[in-house]
């Protein structure tokens, strides 16, 4: 029996938000979380190309190696970063991520454009709110969605 290998080039743009879209990712420690996420991804054998975000959501551009599914990776990353944020008491209240995420596949050619988009999140969100950005991206990628299921609202 011959030796064979598996080879992949899977670029994925992933977006997820804080629970109820609360502005909890404070600028003073946000970069610490992005560095933690990069380390987490690398420990899982994934390549973090760009990680950035604002107070209420994060964008990741990763090159996946095909050993884990996006859903497994996001579940594990959210659990790990939530625990890290809460153990370090980085927020005044209990931190949590919103359930769910969006993931968009990319070509290598478009990955540099998306990396630049992610890099300039603060500037971008001075012009477009997250909810509008999220719906626009879903529409651009022809993802069928029901608006009432996009975001979990805080209990009254």
N, C-alpha and C positions, 0 to 999 in steps of 0.2 A: 504494500500500500504506500503510495507517494505522500510526501509532505505537502500540505497546502496551508495557506493562511487566509485570514479575513482582513480586508482593507476597506476603510471607510473614509469619507470626507463629508461629514454631516455638520453643516453650519446651521445653528438655531438661534433665533432672536426670541427671548422669553421675557414676558412682562408679568409682574404680580404686584399687588398692593398690600398696604397695611390693612388690618381689619377695620371695616367701616370707613376706609380711606382717611383715617385720622392722621394728621400731620405729626407723626411721632419720630420720624427719622431726622433728628436734629443735625444741623450742619456741623456742629461742634464734634460729633462722634460718628457721623455717617461714613466717612472714609474708612474708619476702623472696621465697620461692618463689611464694606466692599472688599477690604483686604482679607478679612475672615472668610468671605464667600469665595474669593479667588483660591485661598489655601484649601478650603473644603473641596472645591472642584478638582484641583490638582491632585489632592489625596485620593479622589475617586477616579483618577486617570483621565480626566477631562481637561480641555484647554480653555481657560478663560481668556477671551480676546478683549472684551470690554465689559466693564461693570460700572454703572452709574445710575443715579436717580435723584429724586427730590424728596420732600418731606413725606409723601404718601405712597410712593411706588418706586420700583426698581426695574431697570432694564438690564438684561444679560445678553451678551453675544458670546456663544461658546461653540467650540468645535468638539463634537461628541465622538467618542471612540466606538460607540455601538455596543458596549457591554451592559449598559443600563438603559432603561426607557426614560423618556423625559419625565413621565409621571413619577417614577421611582426617585429620580434625581431631585425633583422639586419637593416631593414629600420629605426626603431626608434633609435637604437644604433648609427648608422651612422649619422643621423640627429642631435642627442643630442651631440655626441662627436665633430662633426664638429663645431657646434655652440660654444661649450666650448672652443675649440682650437682657433677659430677666435676671440671670445670675450676676451680671455686672451692674444691675440697677441703673441702666442707662435712661430709663423713662420713669416718670413719676407714677404711672399706672402700669398695670400688667400689659406687656406687649404681646401681640399676636399678628400673624399674617392673615389676610383674607383667604378663604378657601378658594381654590381654583387658580388658574393662570392662563395665559395665552402663549402659544409657541408657534413660530413661523419658520419654515425652512427657507434657506437662502442658498444662492449659488456663491461660489468663491468670489466671483466678479462683483456681486452686490454687497459682499461682507464689509468692504472698506467704507462704502457709503453708509451702511447701517452703524458701523463702529463710530463714524463721525457724528451721526445723529445722536447716538447714545452719549457720546462725550459732551455734547452741548445741551444736555437736558435742562439745566437751569435757565439758559437763554431761551430755549424753546418754550418752556412753560410760562415764560413771561407773556407769551402770545396765545397759547392754547391750553385750556384746562385739561386735566388728565382724562376726565370722562369723555370729552370730545376727541382727544387723541386716540383713546382706546377704541371707540366706535369707528373712527376713521380707519384705523389700522385693520380692524376686523373686516370692514367693508372692502378696503383695498385688496385684502388677501382672499376675498370672496368666501369668508366664513359666515355661515348662516347662524344667527343668534337671535335670542329673544331678549329684548331690552330689560324686561323685568327680572332676568336672571343674571345680568351683568355684574351688579354690585349688591353686596349685602348692606342693608341700611342698619344703622344703630337702633337698638330698641328704644322706644320712647319711654 
